[in-house]
Amino acid sequence: MEHGSTGFDDVDGRGHLDGLSRWSETVSTAAEPCLLIDRDTTIAAVSTSCCQLLGLGRPFDALGRPLLGSELRLLDFTAARGDLTEQDVDKIPPLLALHSGRLARGLLRVRCPEIEGPDATVDAIATPILTDGQVAGSLTFFSEV
């Protein structure tokens, strides 16, 4: 490696990719349910299995859409299965990691509109993605419980 190289130079040796760019291809091709959002909570990359688990449609259609403005419907854990309040939405792992700059983990109850049957309960683990020392987004892995 040349002096000053970060190890993240592209094939032509031209420059450093930011954290989101580095993770985007990995997330898009991952077999595991995972999601990458940018600092504006826009979906930057999503795996096919994540789209199926969370009811986001096709990965290509989900890209560039706001995470909370998509088909994603988060429910509380009460018997009434109501929508999460704005205060509770801010605490979901992808957003908590984004805003706190720290690792976040929690359970989510998701209603998938096109899937008949019970709601999905998923365990989510999110980490902030940094670019030049600043939080640029978050990467979340999901596992159905």
Sine and cosine of phi, psi and omega as CSV:
sin_phi,cos_phi,sin_psi,cos_psi,sin_omega,cos_omega
0.00,0.00,0.70,-0.71,-0.01,-1.00
-0.94,0.33,0.40,-0.91,0.05,-1.00
-0.86,0.52,0.76,-0.65,0.03,-1.00
1.00,-0.01,-0.15,0.99,0.01,-1.00
-0.96,0.29,0.61,-0.79,-0.01,-1.00
-1.00,-0.02,-0.21,0.98,-0.10,-0.99
1.00,0.04,-0.06,1.00,0.01,-1.00
-0.88,-0.47,0.41,0.91,0.08,-1.00
-0.93,0.36,0.53,-0.85,0.03,-1.00
-0.97,0.26,0.00,-1.00,-0.11,-0.99
-0.86,0.50,-0.48,0.88,0.03,-1.00
-1.00,0.05,0.02,1.00,-0.02,-1.00
0.97,0.24,0.28,0.96,-0.08,-1.00
-0.99,-0.11,1.00,0.01,0.27,-0.96
0.99,0.16,0.16,-0.99,-0.15,-0.99
-0.99,-0.16,0.77,-0.64,0.08,-1.00
-0.99,0.11,0.58,-0.81,0.04,-1.00
-0.97,0.25,0.17,-0.99,-0.05,-1.00
-0.84,0.54,-0.65,0.76,0.00,-1.00
-0.91,0.41,-0.68,0.73,0.00,-1.00
-0.89,0.45,-0.64,0.77,0.01,-1.00
-0.89,0.45,-0.62,0.79,-0.07,-1.00
-1.00,0.06,-0.34,0.94,-0.12,-0.99
-0.84,0.54,-0.77,0.63,-0.01,-1.00
-0.91,0.42,-0.64,0.77,0.01,-1.00
-0.87,0.49,-0.74,0.67,0.00,-1.00
-0.90,0.43,-0.69,0.72,-0.05,-1.00
-0.88,0.48,-0.49,0.87,-0.06,-1.00
-0.96,-0.28,0.05,1.00,-0.05,-1.00
-0.94,0.34,0.57,-0.82,0.11,-0.99
-0.98,0.21,-0.48,0.87,-0.04,-1.00
-0.98,0.21,0.48,-0.88,0.09,-1.00
-0.94,0.34,0.93,-0.36,0.02,-1.00
-0.57,-0.82,0.38,-0.92,-0.14,-0.99
-0.60,-0.80,0.68,-0.73,0.05,-1.00
-0.86,-0.52,0.84,-0.54,0.07,-1.00
-0.87,-0.49,0.44,-0.90,0.05,-1.00
-1.00,-0.03,-0.02,-1.00,-0.08,-1.00
-0.89,0.46,-0.32,0.95,0.04,-1.00
-1.00,-0.06,0.17,0.99,-0.03,-1.00
0.90,0.45,0.45,0.89,0.08,-1.00
-1.00,0.04,0.65,-0.76,0.00,-1.00
-0.94,0.34,0.91,-0.42,-0.01,-1.00
-1.00,-0.07,-0.49,0.87,0.04,-1.00
-0.27,-0.96,0.52,-0.86,0.01,-1.00
-0.44,-0.90,0.63,-0.78,0.03,-1.00
-0.99,0.13,0.39,-0.92,0.02,-1.00
-0.86,0.51,-0.68,0.73,-0.02,-1.00
-0.91,0.41,-0.52,0.86,0.06,-1.00
-0.93,0.36,-0.67,0.74,0.05,-1.00
-0.85,0.52,-0.68,0.74,0.02,-1.00
-0.91,0.41,-0.70,0.72,-0.05,-1.00
-0.91,0.41,-0.66,0.75,-0.08,-1.00
-0.99,-0.14,-0.02,1.00,0.02,-1.00
0.93,0.36,0.65,0.76,-0.05,-1.00
-1.00,-0.07,0.12,0.99,-0.05,-1.00
0.99,0.15,-0.58,-0.82,0.02,-1.00
-1.00,-0.01,0.54,-0.84,-0.01,-1.00
-0.80,0.61,-0.71,0.71,-0.04,-1.00
-0.87,0.49,-0.61,0.79,0.00,-1.00
-0.95,0.30,-0.45,0.89,-0.03,-1.00
-0.99,0.17,-0.43,0.90,-0.05,-1.00
-0.87,0.49,0.70,-0.71,0.05,-1.00
0.99,0.14,-0.06,1.00,0.02,-1.00
-1.00,-0.07,0.50,-0.87,0.06,-1.00
-0.92,0.40,0.65,-0.76,-0.02,-1.00
-0.82,0.57,-0.73,0.69,-0.06,-1.00
-1.00,0.05,-0.14,0.99,0.05,-1.00
-0.99,-0.14,0.08,1.00,-0.01,-1.00
-1.00,-0.01,-0.29,-0.96,0.02,-1.00
-0.96,0.28,-0.11,0.99,-0.04,-1.00
-0.87,0.49,0.85,-0.53,0.03,-1.00
-0.84,-0.54,0.92,-0.38,-0.02,-1.00
-0.99,-0.12,0.72,-0.69,-0.05,-1.00
-0.90,-0.44,0.41,-0.91,0.09,-1.00
-0.99,0.16,0.10,-0.99,-0.05,-1.00
-0.99,-0.11,0.30,0.95,0.06,-1.00
-0.99,0.17,0.24,-0.97,0.04,-1.00
-0.90,0.43,-0.46,0.89,-0.01,-1.00
-0.96,0.29,-0.32,0.95,0.02,-1.00
0.82,0.57,0.72,0.69,0.00,-1.00
-0.98,0.20,0.31,-0.95,0.08,-1.00
-0.89,0.45,0.53,-0.85,0.05,-1.00
-0.91,0.42,0.58,-0.82,0.08,-1.00
-0.96,0.28,0.29,-0.96,0.01,-1.00
-0.86,0.51,-0.62,0.79,0.02,-1.00
-0.89,0.45,-0.66,0.75,0.02,-1.00
-0.96,0.29,-0.55,0.83,0.02,-1.00
-0.88,0.48,-0.62,0.78,0.01,-1.00
-0.89,0.46,-0.29,0.96,-0.05,-1.00
-0.99,-0.13,0.00,1.00,0.02,-1.00
-0.93,0.38,0.57,-0.82,-0.13,-0.99
-0.76,0.64,-0.71,0.70,-0.02,-1.00
-0.87,0.49,-0.62,0.79,-0.02,-1.00
-0.98,0.18,-0.61,0.79,0.01,-1.00
-0.89,0.45,-0.68,0.74,0.05,-1.00
-0.90,0.44,-0.63,0.78,0.01,-1.00
-0.90,0.44,-0.73,0.69,-0.09,-1.00
-0.99,0.11,-0.48,0.88,-0.04,-1.00
-1.00,-0.05,-0.37,0.93,-0.08,-1.00
0.96,0.28,0.31,0.95,-0.04,-1.00
-0.78,-0.63,0.27,-0.96,0.09,-1.00
-0.88,0.48,0.64,-0.77,0.00,-1.00
-0.68,-0.73,0.58,-0.82,0.00,-1.00
-0.59,-0.81,0.58,-0.81,0.05,-1.00
-0.04,-1.00,0.18,-0.98,0.05,-1.00
-1.00,-0.08,0.59,-0.81,0.07,-1.00
-0.80,-0.60,0.60,-0.80,0.13,-0.99
-0.95,-0.32,0.85,-0.52,-0.13,-0.99
-0.87,-0.50,0.72,-0.69,0.09,-1.00
-0.97,-0.25,0.87,-0.49,0.02,-1.00
-0.99,-0.15,0.92,-0.39,-0.12,-0.99
-0.87,0.48,-0.55,0.84,-0.06,-1.00
-1.00,0.01,-0.04,1.00,-0.03,-1.00
-0.95,-0.31,0.84,-0.54,0.08,-1.00
-0.98,0.22,0.53,-0.85,0.05,-1.00
0.90,-0.43,-0.24,-0.97,-0.09,-1.00
-0.94,0.34,0.35,-0.94,0.09,-1.00
-0.92,0.40,0.38,-0.93,0.06,-1.00
-1.00,-0.06,0.67,-0.74,0.16,-0.99
-0.95,-0.33,0.82,-0.58,-0.05,-1.00
-0.81,-0.59,0.57,-0.82,0.13,-0.99
-1.00,-0.05,0.78,-0.63,-0.02,-1.00
-0.85,-0.52,0.75,-0.67,0.07,-1.00
-0.84,-0.55,0.86,-0.51,-0.08,-1.00
-0.83,-0.56,0.57,-0.82,0.07,-1.00
-0.77,-0.64,0.58,-0.81,0.08,-1.00
-0.94,0.33,0.51,-0.86,0.09,-1.00
-0.94,-0.34,0.80,-0.60,-0.07,-1.00
-0.97,-0.24,0.56,-0.83,0.16,-0.99
-0.72,-0.69,0.85,-0.52,-0.05,-1.00
0.79,0.62,0.65,0.76,0.06,-1.00
0.98,0.20,0.00,1.00,0.00,-1.00
-0.92,-0.38,0.54,-0.84,0.03,-1.00
-0.93,0.37,0.86,-0.51,-0.01,-1.00
-0.95,-0.30,-0.23,0.97,-0.03,-1.00
0.11,-0.99,-0.20,-0.98,0.08,-1.00
-0.62,-0.79,0.49,-0.87,0.03,-1.00
-0.90,-0.44,0.81,-0.59,-0.04,-1.00
-0.82,-0.57,0.71,-0.70,0.13,-0.99
-0.95,-0.32,0.65,-0.76,-0.04,-1.00
-0.87,-0.49,0.51,-0.86,0.10,-1.00
-0.62,-0.79,0.81,-0.59,0.02,-1.00
-0.93,0.38,0.68,-0.74,-0.01,-1.00
-0.99,-0.12,0.00,0.00,0.00,0.00
